[in-house]
Amino acid sequence: MTDEVGVITGDLTLTTTPRPDGYATVRIQYTGAEEWYTLTDSPLPIPPAGPESLHAGLVEAVRQGDFRGQ
């Protein structure tokens, strides 16, 4: 689910960008497209395990189609 266009499906690319305030901005796009969309509920807090852990969890949730903003 994205803020700009709602649900997107298909071959997607996800980025998780840490911010200095302890949150991470999460964006998603159709792979190869120019447009990026903000994942609903982004920015998300970075867990104690770090931004890589957050990213891995988000990728898995998107793959399963069950991302609800954690």
C-alpha positions, -999 to 999 in steps of 0.1 A, spaced: 0 0 0 13 34 -10 3 69 0 2 81 -36 -15 54 -56 -28 28 -32 -19 -9 -37 7 -18 -62 17 -54 -72 41 -71 -95 79 -69 -98 88 -43 -72 119 -26 -58 119 -14 -21 143 10 -5 147 16 32 167 48 40 177 55 76 172 90 89 191 107 118 160 107 140 159 69 143 133 63 116 136 51 81 119 63 50 105 34 29 98 38 -8 87 14 -34 86 13 -72 77 -9 -101 112 -23 -110 127 -3 -138 102 26 -135 112 61 -126 84 69 -101 89 60 -65 60 58 -40 60 62 -2 50 30 16 20 37 38 31 44 74 66 55 64 87 67 80 90 37 103 110 34 135 143 15 131 143 -15 155 172 -23 178 185 -49 153 191 -20 128 178 -8 94 189 -40 77 165 -59 99 137 -35 91 144 -37 54 145 -76 54 112 -77 73 95 -52 49 108 -71 18 93 -104 32 60 -87 41 57 -72 6 65 -105 -10 37 -121 11 14 -93 2 6 -86 39 23 -53 47 0 -34 70 25 -8 83 39 -31 109 
